[in-house]
Amino acid sequence: MGSLVDELRRREAAARADADRLRARIGELAEELAGAEERASRLAITLAEVTLVLEEPATAERQAAQGKQRPASPIGAVTVPPWQEGADALALPRCYQDLLEVAADAGRPLRAGEFAAAAGLPTGKAKVEGLRSRLRLLAERGWLAPAPGGLYALADHAGETLKPGQ
């Protein structure tokens, strides 16, 4: 009977060793997966920003053809001027104007994911991160007001009514 018990102990030890080896491999794969997801996220954000830069000259030409004047900017540069009294959202690139329109329509602070959904943009993690950087820039330049908890609302400039683009 002793040999059966010994054999079961040997098999149990082998199974535990296999489990430990697999746990270590899972940890390595989890680290590898996190790195790959981080790279994919950064590349998606970069792609979104490059797309905006490349679309900018075409947007400026369309607006000029429609008779809407915007301040000149260097070719390929997305410019978000600081808000100043009497500022019009037409001074912003179209994608930023759309975000101001969403904020105006909502009438309450929104999270980046809510901005994406309301603007008809993709709501994937990487896309929302790219959008969050645009919201942060609009807030830094005074067009939006940040609220606690990662929320953004249309800035209230002492009674000035901000006119989102048309």
TARA-V199820 format. One record per residue. PHI is phi in whole degrees, 0 to 359 (NA if undefined). Layout:
phi:PHI
phi:PHI
//
This chain:
phi:NA
phi:299
phi:290
phi:294
phi:295
phi:298
phi:296
phi:296
phi:297
phi:297
phi:293
phi:296
phi:297
phi:294
phi:295
phi:295
phi:296
phi:298
phi:298
phi:297
phi:298
phi:291
phi:300
phi:297
phi:294
phi:299
phi:299
phi:296
phi:294
phi:297
phi:296
phi:296
phi:296
phi:299
phi:296
phi:294
phi:295
phi:297
phi:298
phi:297
phi:296
phi:297
phi:293
phi:295
phi:295
phi:299
phi:299
phi:297
phi:292
phi:296
phi:300
phi:298
phi:297
phi:288
phi:281
phi:306
phi:300
phi:296
phi:296
phi:297
phi:294
phi:298
phi:294
phi:295
phi:293
phi:275
phi:89
phi:268
phi:264
phi:231
phi:299
phi:292
phi:223
phi:301
phi:302
phi:83
phi:263
phi:270
phi:251
phi:238
phi:290
phi:296
phi:292
phi:218
phi:306
phi:82
phi:293
phi:244
phi:296
phi:296
phi:286
phi:259
phi:299
phi:305
phi:296
phi:283
phi:300
phi:300
phi:294
phi:294
phi:296
phi:299
phi:298
phi:293
phi:293
phi:291
phi:70
phi:209
phi:296
phi:233
phi:274
phi:302
phi:297
phi:290
phi:300
phi:300
phi:297
phi:293
phi:271
phi:75
phi:264
phi:299
phi:251
phi:292
phi:306
phi:295
phi:293
phi:293
phi:296
phi:297
phi:294
phi:299
phi:293
phi:291
phi:296
phi:299
phi:296
phi:299
phi:290
phi:298
phi:269
phi:91
phi:279
phi:241
phi:247
phi:285
phi:236
phi:303
phi:86
phi:75
phi:261
phi:225
phi:225
phi:298
phi:291
phi:261
phi:264
phi:48
phi:89
phi:294
phi:263
phi:285
phi:257
phi:298
phi:300
phi:263
//
